[in-house]
């Protein structure tokens, strides 16, 4: 049930006010926690199938401030920070978003997150800025473990048997991706996790069946980062029945409620 009415407004910020976003906030409240969503690949600030818009409104109904914005050259945002490589431009643009929020609100903390590349950009930036007090990552990196290989073999055998019996159609995917996205390597993600753990930053991970090529069981996360003591700072939901992006409203609600539960029960505690 909605706890707050919400309102939305457009905003511009950045070096030359070239970045455009949507602020979603509860009416008549003064939120102390902001949630900032970073573009998923080349998708604009609404997110795939508008999941960012729906998530922002759901969070604001719970009393949080939310900002979804377009990185430079995506959606309604122009390019800025000329001469910098892509990763540095992204860092400066996310910093500009946090600056904008802090200039206009008394905040105790910011939760940063996104889907896929937006998740990894959020994690990279979180390491650099102590104002980030929580991260939320949807389908970020995944690294194959021995358990992944065993489970993947069983899945392959089961699917092959079902196709032989005509219970599944022939595979239509030729394995060629439209975009060759290179995920964050394990050395980098491990270093960042250690840095955020030292700062006691809570982290929530959401994985779907769309990551099966790299991640296929909830227990795999701890195996991937076995040398790291997570100190109870990570929570994880795994939805193998869902795709990487959710075309169905019910599937989006599943992901959104996972994020809202984690946000309300865990992430804001850093501000207490």
C-alpha positions as semicolon CSV with decimal commas, in nm:
position;residue;x (nm);y (nm);z (nm)
1;X;0,000;0,000;0,000
2;X;0,131;0,344;-0,090
3;X;0,254;0,532;0,216
4;X;0,325;0,864;0,043
5;X;0,192;1,048;-0,255
6;X;0,474;1,124;-0,494
7;X;0,571;1,405;-0,727
8;X;0,816;1,416;-1,016
9;X;1,016;1,700;-1,166
10;X;1,279;1,741;-1,435
11;X;1,629;1,856;-1,350
12;X;1,951;1,955;-1,523
13;X;2,301;1,952;-1,383
14;X;2,661;1,890;-1,479
15;X;2,947;2,097;-1,617
16;X;2,722;2,281;-1,863
17;X;2,385;2,161;-1,731
18;X;2,403;1,904;-2,006
19;X;2,279;1,613;-1,792
20;X;1,905;1,559;-1,762
21;X;1,719;1,362;-1,498
22;X;1,390;1,302;-1,321
23;X;1,360;1,354;-0,947
24;X;1,087;1,149;-0,777
25;X;1,006;1,240;-0,417
26;X;0,737;1,195;-0,154
27;X;0,497;1,484;-0,112
28;X;0,528;1,669;0,217
29;X;0,833;1,477;0,337
30;X;1,203;1,557;0,367
31;X;1,384;1,238;0,265
32;X;1,721;1,174;0,426
33;X;1,817;0,893;0,187
34;X;1,846;0,929;-0,190
35;X;1,848;0,649;-0,445
36;X;2,035;0,723;-0,771
37;X;1,994;0,499;-1,076
38;X;2,263;0,483;-1,345
39;X;2,184;0,401;-1,710
40;X;2,169;0,037;-1,812
41;X;2,387;0,037;-2,123
42;X;2,239;0,266;-2,387
43;X;1,890;0,262;-2,236
44;X;1,758;0,605;-2,127
45;X;1,668;0,698;-1,770
46;X;1,333;0,517;-1,775
47;X;1,524;0,187;-1,787
48;X;1,439;-0,128;-1,984
49;X;1,059;-0,156;-2,004
50;X;1,050;0,149;-1,769
51;X;1,175;-0,051;-1,470
52;X;1,378;0,249;-1,343
53;X;1,071;0,472;-1,354
54;X;0,860;0,214;-1,170
55;X;1,133;0,150;-0,913
56;X;1,180;0,523;-0,847
57;X;0,810;0,571;-0,783
58;X;0,791;0,267;-0,558
59;X;1,086;0,387;-0,351
60;X;0,944;0,736;-0,320
61;X;0,614;0,594;-0,202
62;X;0,820;0,457;0,089
63;X;0,965;0,801;0,167
64;X;1,290;0,803;-0,032
65;X;1,417;1,057;-0,281
66;X;1,501;0,902;-0,619
67;X;1,697;1,036;-0,916
68;X;1,720;0,864;-1,251
69;X;1,925;1,046;-1,512
70;X;2,084;1,003;-1,851
71;X;2,459;0,979;-1,878
72;X;2,618;1,199;-2,143
73;X;2,511;1,119;-2,498
74;X;2,222;0,895;-2,386
75;X;1,855;0,990;-2,390
76;X;1,809;1,361;-2,319
77;X;2,164;1,432;-2,195
78;X;2,430;1,599;-2,403
79;X;2,799;1,517;-2,403
80;X;3,028;1,691;-2,158
81;X;3,368;1,657;-1,998
82;X;3,538;1,657;-2,338
83;X;3,876;1,494;-2,358
84;X;3,818;1,239;-2,083
85;X;3,791;0,863;-2,149
86;X;3,449;0,700;-2,103
87;X;3,508;0,567;-1,750
88;X;3,628;0,905;-1,627
89;X;3,334;1,085;-1,792
90;X;3,094;0,842;-1,626
91;X;3,260;0,905;-1,290
92;X;3,229;1,282;-1,331
93;X;2,865;1,254;-1,438
94;X;2,767;1,038;-1,141
95;X;2,953;1,280;-0,913
96;X;2,755;1,567;-1,066
97;X;2,431;1,383;-0,987
98;X;2,529;1,340;-0,621
99;X;2,643;1,702;-0,602
100;X;2,307;1,815;-0,738
101;X;2,114;1,617;-0,477
102;X;2,333;1,725;-0,187
103;X;2,311;2,091;-0,284
104;X;1,932;2,078;-0,259
105;X;1,869;1,828;0,021
106;X;1,999;1,741;0,365
107;X;2,095;1,381;0,303
108;X;2,238;1,121;0,536
109;X;2,336;0,895;0,252
110;X;2,297;0,791;-0,111
111;X;2,223;0,446;-0,247
112;X;2,366;0,400;-0,594
113;X;2,264;0,131;-0,838
114;X;2,158;0,009;-1,176
115;X;2,130;-0,283;-1,416
116;X;2,421;-0,454;-1,593
117;X;2,676;-0,185;-1,692
118;X;2,483;0,059;-1,470
119;X;2,548;-0,176;-1,178
120;X;2,919;-0,192;-1,249
121;X;2,947;0,184;-1,302
122;X;2,771;0,229;-0,966
123;X;3,010;-0,007;-0,789
124;X;3,315;0,164;-0,939
125;X;3,191;0,504;-0,832
126;X;3,092;0,388;-0,483
127;X;3,456;0,309;-0,411
128;X;3,550;0,672;-0,478
129;X;3,286;0,870;-0,289
130;X;3,212;0,827;0,084
131;X;2,871;0,988;0,029
132;X;2,762;0,655;-0,122
133;X;2,631;0,458;0,175
134;X;2,473;0,165;-0,010
135;X;2,476;-0,003;-0,351
136;X;2,214;-0,204;-0,539
137;X;2,334;-0,410;-0,834
138;X;2,110;-0,590;-1,085
139;X;2,280;-0,858;-1,299
140;X;2,634;-0,728;-1,261
141;X;2,948;-0,945;-1,306
142;X;2,944;-1,322;-1,271
143;X;3,243;-1,556;-1,261
144;X;3,227;-1,925;-1,344
145;X;3,304;-2,160;-1,054
146;X;3,328;-2,539;-1,033
147;X;2,969;-2,541;-0,911
148;X;2,864;-2,330;-1,210
149;X;3,021;-2,580;-1,451
150;X;2,851;-2,878;-1,282
151;X;2,509;-2,710;-1,278
152;X;2,551;-2,585;-1,634
153;X;2,625;-2,938;-1,754
154;X;2,310;-3,068;-1,586
155;X;2,105;-2,788;-1,744
156;X;2,253;-2,866;-2,088
157;X;2,176;-3,239;-2,052
158;X;1,819;-3,170;-1,937
159;X;1,749;-2,923;-2,219
160;X;1,899;-3,154;-2,480
161;X;1,681;-3,441;-2,357
162;X;1,369;-3,223;-2,365
163;X;1,448;-3,112;-2,722
164;X;1,501;-3,473;-2,827
165;X;1,155;-3,553;-2,690
166;X;1,011;-3,243;-2,865
167;X;0,921;-3,077;-2,535
168;X;1,140;-2,777;-2,622
169;X;1,180;-2,602;-2,959
170;X;1,524;-2,599;-3,121
171;X;1,757;-2,329;-2,986
172;X;1,721;-2,014;-3,196
173;X;2,010;-1,820;-3,042
174;X;2,328;-1,851;-3,248
175;X;2,535;-1,714;-2,958
176;X;2,613;-1,385;-3,128
177;X;2,551;-1,087;-2,900
178;X;2,438;-0,757;-3,050
179;X;2,681;-0,573;-2,821
180;X;3,011;-0,720;-2,704
181;X;2,996;-0,605;-2,341
182;X;3,301;-0,685;-2,132
183;X;3,210;-0,726;-1,767
184;X;3,428;-0,606;-1,480
185;X;3,712;-0,848;-1,414
186;X;3,727;-1,036;-1,086
187;X;4,039;-0,862;-0,957
188;X;3,870;-0,523;-0,986
189;X;3,538;-0,629;-0,832
190;X;3,721;-0,802;-0,545
191;X;3,925;-0,490;-0,472
192;X;3,614;-0,272;-0,470
193;X;3,420;-0,513;-0,248
194;X;3,702;-0,507;0,005
195;X;3,710;-0,126;0,001
196;X;3,332;-0,098;0,053
197;X;3,338;-0,357;0,330
198;X;3,601;-0,151;0,511
199;X;3,358;0,144;0,490
200;X;3,074;-0,084;0,607
201;X;2,869;-0,013;0,293
202;X;2,571;-0,251;0,256
203;X;2,530;-0,409;-0,088
204;X;2,228;-0,581;-0,242
205;X;2,263;-0,800;-0,551
206;X;1,982;-0,918;-0,778
207;X;2,060;-1,190;-1,032
208;X;1,821;-1,328;-1,294
209;X;1,819;-1,621;-1,532
210;X;1,950;-1,378;-1,793
211;X;2,293;-1,416;-1,630
212;X;2,294;-1,797;-1,659
213;X;2,600;-1,781;-1,886
214;X;2,801;-1,666;-1,585
215;X;2,582;-1,713;-1,275
216;X;2,339;-1,998;-1,210
217;X;2,288;-2,041;-0,835
218;X;2,242;-1,815;-0,533
219;X;2,530;-1,981;-0,347
220;X;2,772;-1,900;-0,630
221;X;2,829;-1,543;-0,508
222;X;3,007;-1,646;-0,188
223;X;3,212;-1,899;-0,383
224;X;3,319;-1,634;-0,633
225;X;3,448;-1,417;-0,348
226;X;3,544;-1,690;-0,102
227;X;3,868;-1,522;0,018
228;X;3,671;-1,210;0,121
229;X;3,498;-1,183;0,458
230;X;3,171;-1,012;0,360
231;X;3,087;-0,928;0,724
232;X;2,716;-0,971;0,653
233;X;2,713;-0,661;0,435
234;X;2,585;-0,834;0,120
235;X;2,234;-0,962;0,051
236;X;2,130;-1,141;-0,266
237;X;1,813;-1,249;-0,444
238;X;1,827;-1,489;-0,739
239;X;1,536;-1,520;-0,981
240;X;1,629;-1,789;-1,238
241;X;1,283;-1,769;-1,396
242;X;1,331;-1,406;-1,502
243;X;1,511;-1,265;-1,803
244;X;1,781;-0,998;-1,794
245;X;1,518;-0,735;-1,872
246;X;1,158;-0,789;-1,767
247;X;0,893;-0,726;-2,032
248;X;0,611;-0,845;-1,806
249;X;0,482;-0,615;-1,532
250;X;0,469;-0,904;-1,284
251;X;0,836;-0,981;-1,344
252;X;0,933;-0,617;-1,292
253;X;0,739;-0,614;-0,967
254;X;0,936;-0,917;-0,848
255;X;1,266;-0,735;-0,902
256;X;1,138;-0,404;-0,766
257;X;1,004;-0,558;-0,446
258;X;1,337;-0,734;-0,391
259;X;1,512;-0,398;-0,409
260;X;1,257;-0,220;-0,191
261;X;1,278;-0,492;0,078
262;X;1,656;-0,472;0,087
263;X;1,650;-0,094;0,090
264;X;1,405;-0,066;0,377
265;X;1,547;-0,349;0,587
266;X;1,919;-0,309;0,536
267;X;2,064;-0,029;0,326
268;X;1,937;0,278;0,516
269;X;2,081;0,153;0,845
270;X;2,409;0,322;0,761
271;X;2,236;0,656;0,815
272;X;2,107;0,580;1,163
